[in-house]
Amino acid sequence: MTHTIDDLPLAHGRAGTRRVLRVHRFGTPGARPKAYIQAGLHADETPGHLVAQHLLAALKALDGAGAVTGEVVLVPVANPIGLDQIVLQSLSGRFELATGVNFNRSYADLSGAVADAVRGRLSGDRAADVALVRQELRRAAEALPTATQADALRRALLTLATDADLMLDLHCDFEAVMHLYTAPELWEEFRDLAARLGCEAAFLADQSGGHPFDEACSGVWWRLRERLGVDAEALPVACAATTIELRGQLAVDDATAARDAAAILDHLRHRGVLAGDPGPAPAPRCTATPLAGVDRVAAPEAGIVLFRVAPGERVEPGQVVAEVLEPESGVRHPCRARVAGPVWARHLNRFVAAGETVVSIAGTEPLAAPGTPLLTA
Ligand SMILES: [Zn+2]
C-alpha cells in the first residue's frame, strides 16, 4: 500500500480558525507519469466533489492490488475557503467573497522565474531538461508570495500540480453537456479522454484570459520555450492540463459519477499512470472547436428566460434558442444563434439580467477578436 494522506495547513486563517488542504497520494513518490487531479476549485460545483470520491475509492483498491505504476496526487476538496462561503443559505463558491476574484483565475505565470533559473543549464538531453524545468517549477511555485488566504491556496495547489505529467481539474457548468477545455497543442493527447468521458464539446485556446489553473500548469511550458528561444523538439509541453466540465451543477448522482470516474481511470491506464489495458476508447462524440468560436447568446433585456433548446441540441444560425419575457410589458425578445453547432450550456437561472449569457453554442470559426477574454467571469 502506498496511499498517504497529507493535511497541508493553509496560511492566513483568522484567529480561532484552521483550514487544511487534504492531499491523497498513491504510488511511489517521484514515479512517472505523475497525474494530479483536483475537484471543487469552484466550490459550488459538486459533480467534481462526487467524482473525486469515486476516484478515491477506486484508487485505494487499485493501490492495494499494486496497480498504481506512476504517481497519482488527488485533492478531492481543492477549495476549503469557497466551500465555507454560505451567503443567505446558498453556497457561493466561484468567487472569493472578500475580493470578488474568481477562484480559478489569477494563477501565476512561473515562466519568467524558471527561465532565469534554467538559462544556460539546458543540456540538450530532453528528459534531463524536462526534469530540471520541473524542479525549478516546484521551486518557483513554492516561492510565490501569499498576501492573502486565497493566494496561499493558489500557491499550495500550483506547487502540487506544476511538475505533473497530467493535470485534470474537475469542474462543471450551469446546465451543460460533458465538455473540456485544453490547448490546441494538447488536443491530440486528450482525444482519448474526451472520447472516454463522452464529451460533446471540446474547446481549444492557448490563452483564454484571466490565467486559469490549467493554463498555469501547461502554458508555462510554451511560454518558457518563447523566453528561452527553443522549440517543441527541445522542450515539450510536459504537463498536459485540461479542465473537465462534468455537465451541470445539478448532475450529481452516484451512477453518473461512477461512470465518469471509470473513464478517468481508463485514461490513466492509457497514459501508463495505472497498470492494465483500458481497451480502445469509444467513438468520439465531438470534434474540438476553438474557444473563440463559442457563441454566447445574451439576454437583450432582463426577464423570464424561456428556453427553446436543450444542451446537446444542434442549432442553425438565426434559430431562436430562447425568449426573454419582460414581465411588466409582456414583450418577448427572441434570442437567436449566430452560428451553427451544438448547444453545450445554458443558464441555470430562469430570470436573467440584460447581457447575461443564456445559451452557449460551440461554433467552428472564431467569433471573438484575438486577445478577447474567452472565459466567463
Ligand atoms: Zn468551475
Residues whose N, C-alpha, C, O or C-beta is under 5 A from the ligand:
A	BS01	ZN	H42 E45 H171 C172
